[in-house]
Amino acid sequence: MKTLGMIGGVGPESTIEYYKNIIALYRERKPDGHYPQFVINSIDLQKGIDFLEANNLAGMADFLLSEIQKLPRAGAEFGIIAANTPHIVFDEVKARSPIPFISIVEASRDYAKSRNFKRLALFGTRYTMRADFYQKVFAREGIELVVPEPKDQDYIHEKYFAELVPGIFLSETRAGLLAIADRMKDKIDPPSPSDGPARSYGAAGIEGVLLAGTELALILRGESHNGVALLDTGKIHCQAAVNEIFS
């Protein structure tokens, strides 16, 4: 078995979920009473936020790499970053890392492809929704990602850091997030000369919401809502990690 190294703490609540999911998925594959051995380096979330707020992506990459260096010294043979937003610098981190890393974006793209999704809504932090690192990876397989309107992006971002990261999960926030998904499903695309008539997001094929913030799956639990799939990127990432443990 390979030893996994995990960069966690960004944020802490979803790192706990990663820990539990990896153990559960491992034991599904190997139900003999044993548990997987893996290493977690829980880092300072605020440092990462500070780099992003300053738009200092080079600083963010250097920060992550300094923490990644500790994983192979603890025995890790490959790694994951247990969060979506830090993947904004994943390509640089992967290129400079002393051990291979599995991307949450690529793992989620492969999962979406396996289910033949063609158009998904992208929920996450403001940094994730306003960047293009998710769209670029998904576009390679012909999958379109659409983001909420700016005011809804602000709502998701504010609730994410004020409530979800500290572990506060309110029913009214769940309802607010699902309302955004409902509005996106029902929204009408403006017509364009190439598209012909205006089309509904739902009718055009928004088959799911990509929960590209690992804390979002802690409040939006379940496989679907109103016929729209809810894709838990964290659990997808954990499955990819467990597959590599057994490879």
C-alpha positions in Angstrom: 0.0 0.0 0.0 1.2 3.5 -0.8 1.3 6.1 2.0 -0.8 9.2 1.3 0.3 12.7 2.4 -2.5 15.3 2.8 -2.3 19.1 3.1 -5.3 19.9 5.3 -6.6 22.7 7.4 -7.9 24.7 4.5 -10.4 24.4 6.1 -10.4 22.2 9.1 -14.0 21.0 8.9 -13.6 19.5 5.5 -10.2 18.0 6.5 -12.1 16.0 9.2 -14.5 14.8 6.5 -11.6 13.8 4.3 -10.1 11.8 7.1 -13.4 9.9 7.7 -14.0 9.4 4.0 -10.6 8.0 3.2 -10.9 5.5 6.1 -14.4 4.5 5.0 -13.5 4.1 1.3 -10.4 2.2 2.2 -12.3 -0.2 4.4 -14.9 -0.8 1.6 -12.0 -2.0 -0.5 -10.3 -3.9 2.3 -12.9 -5.0 4.9 -10.4 -7.0 7.0 -10.4 -4.8 10.1 -7.3 -2.8 9.0 -7.0 0.9 8.6 -5.0 3.0 6.1 -1.9 4.8 7.2 -1.6 8.4 6.0 0.0 11.7 7.0 -1.8 15.0 7.5 -0.1 18.3 7.6 -2.8 20.8 8.8 -1.7 24.2 7.7 -2.7 27.8 8.6 -5.8 28.7 6.5 -5.4 32.4 7.2 -2.0 32.5 5.5 -3.4 31.1 2.4 -6.3 33.6 2.4 -3.9 36.5 2.9 -2.0 35.5 -0.2 -5.2 35.2 -2.3 -6.5 38.6 -1.0 -3.2 40.2 -2.1 -3.4 38.3 -5.4 0.0 36.9 -4.6 -0.2 33.5 -6.3 3.5 33.0 -6.3 3.5 33.5 -2.6 0.6 31.0 -2.3 2.5 28.4 -4.3 5.7 28.9 -2.2 3.7 28.6 1.0 2.1 25.3 -0.1 5.4 23.9 -1.3 7.1 24.7 2.0 4.4 22.6 3.7 4.4 19.9 1.1 8.2 19.4 1.7 7.3 18.0 5.1 5.1 15.2 3.7 7.8 12.9 2.2 10.0 13.4 5.3 7.1 11.8 7.2 6.9 8.9 4.8 4.3 10.1 2.2 4.7 8.7 -1.3 2.0 10.8 -3.0 -0.2 13.7 -1.9 -3.4 15.6 -2.1 -4.4 19.2 -1.1 -7.7 18.8 0.8 -9.3 21.9 -0.6 -10.4 23.4 -3.9 -9.2 27.0 -3.8 -5.5 26.2 -3.4 -5.7 24.4 -6.8 -5.5 27.8 -8.4 -1.8 27.3 -8.2 -1.8 23.5 -8.6 0.1 23.3 -11.9 3.1 25.1 -10.4 2.9 23.1 -7.1 2.7 19.8 -8.9 5.7 20.7 -11.1 7.8 21.5 -8.1 6.6 19.0 -5.6 8.9 16.2 -4.4 6.1 13.7 -4.6 3.2 13.2 -7.1 -0.1 15.0 -6.4 -3.6 14.2 -7.3 -5.7 17.2 -8.5 -9.2 17.6 -7.1 -10.1 19.4 -10.3 -9.0 16.6 -12.6 -10.5 13.9 -10.3 -13.9 15.8 -10.4 -13.6 16.3 -14.2 -13.1 12.5 -14.6 -16.0 11.8 -12.4 -18.3 14.2 -14.3 -17.2 12.7 -17.6 -17.9 9.2 -16.3 -21.5 10.3 -15.6 -21.8 12.0 -19.0 -22.4 15.5 -17.6 -22.2 18.3 -20.1 -23.1 21.5 -18.2 -22.7 22.1 -14.4 -23.0 25.0 -12.1 -19.8 25.9 -10.2 -20.2 26.8 -6.5 -17.1 27.6 -4.4 -15.2 30.5 -2.8 -15.1 33.8 -4.7 -11.5 32.9 -5.7 -12.6 29.7 -7.3 -15.7 31.0 -9.0 -13.9 34.1 -10.5 -10.8 32.2 -11.6 -10.8 29.8 -14.6 -8.7 26.9 -13.4 -11.8 24.7 -13.1 -13.3 25.7 -16.5 -10.0 25.1 -18.4 -9.7 21.5 -17.1 -13.4 20.6 -17.7 -13.4 22.2 -21.1 -10.8 19.7 -22.3 -13.6 17.1 -22.0 -16.3 19.3 -23.4 -18.0 20.0 -20.1 -19.2 23.5 -19.6 -19.2 25.2 -16.1 -21.3 28.2 -15.3 -21.0 30.4 -12.2 -23.8 32.1 -10.3 -24.5 35.8 -10.7 -22.2 38.2 -8.9 -24.6 38.8 -5.9 -25.0 35.1 -5.5 -21.2 34.6 -5.7 -20.9 37.1 -2.8 -23.5 35.3 -0.8 -21.8 31.9 -1.2 -18.4 33.4 -0.4 -19.6 35.2 2.7 -21.5 32.2 4.1 -18.5 30.0 3.3 -16.0 31.8 5.5 -18.4 33.2 8.1 -20.2 30.0 8.8 -19.1 26.9 7.0 -15.3 27.1 7.6 -15.9 27.6 11.4 -18.3 24.6 11.4 -21.6 26.5 11.6 -24.3 24.9 9.4 -27.7 26.7 9.4 -30.9 25.5 7.8 -31.5 28.9 6.4 -28.1 29.0 4.7 -28.7 25.6 3.2 -32.0 26.9 1.8 -30.3 30.0 0.5 -27.7 28.0 -1.4 -30.3 25.6 -2.9 -32.3 28.7 -4.0 -29.3 29.8 -6.0 -29.2 26.4 -7.7 -32.9 26.6 -8.4 -32.6 30.0 -9.9 -29.7 28.9 -12.1 -31.7 25.8 -13.2 -34.7 28.0 -14.2 -32.8 31.0 -15.7 -33.2 31.7 -19.4 -30.1 32.2 -21.5 -30.2 35.3 -23.6 -30.5 34.5 -27.3 -27.5 34.9 -29.6 -27.3 34.7 -33.4 -25.5 31.4 -33.3 -27.7 29.7 -30.6 -31.1 30.7 -32.1 -33.9 31.0 -29.5 -33.3 31.7 -25.8 -32.9 28.5 -23.8 -33.4 27.5 -20.2 -30.4 26.5 -18.2 -32.2 23.4 -17.1 -33.3 22.5 -20.6 -29.9 23.3 -22.0 -28.4 20.6 -19.7 -27.3 21.9 -16.3 -27.4 18.5 -14.8 -25.7 19.2 -11.5 -23.9 21.6 -9.2 -20.2 21.1 -8.7 -19.6 21.7 -5.0 -16.1 23.1 -5.6 -15.6 24.2 -2.0 -15.2 21.2 0.2 -17.2 22.7 3.1 -20.2 23.1 0.8 -20.8 19.3 0.8 -21.1 19.5 4.6 -24.3 21.6 4.3 -25.5 20.4 1.0 -25.6 16.7 1.8 -27.4 14.3 -0.5 -27.0 13.1 -4.0 -29.4 15.6 -5.7 -31.8 18.5 -5.3 -34.9 19.0 -7.5 -33.5 16.6 -10.0 -30.1 18.4 -10.1 -27.1 16.3 -9.0 -24.9 17.6 -6.1 -21.3 16.6 -6.8 -19.1 16.4 -3.7 -15.6 17.2 -5.0 -14.1 16.3 -1.6 -15.5 12.8 -1.7 -14.5 12.4 -5.3 -11.0 13.5 -4.4 -10.9 11.0 -1.5 -11.9 8.1 -3.8 -9.1 9.0 -6.2 -6.6 9.1 -3.3 -7.8 5.7 -2.1 -7.5 4.3 -5.6 -3.9 5.4 -5.6 -3.2 3.9 -2.2 -4.2 0.5 -3.7 -2.4 1.0 -7.1 
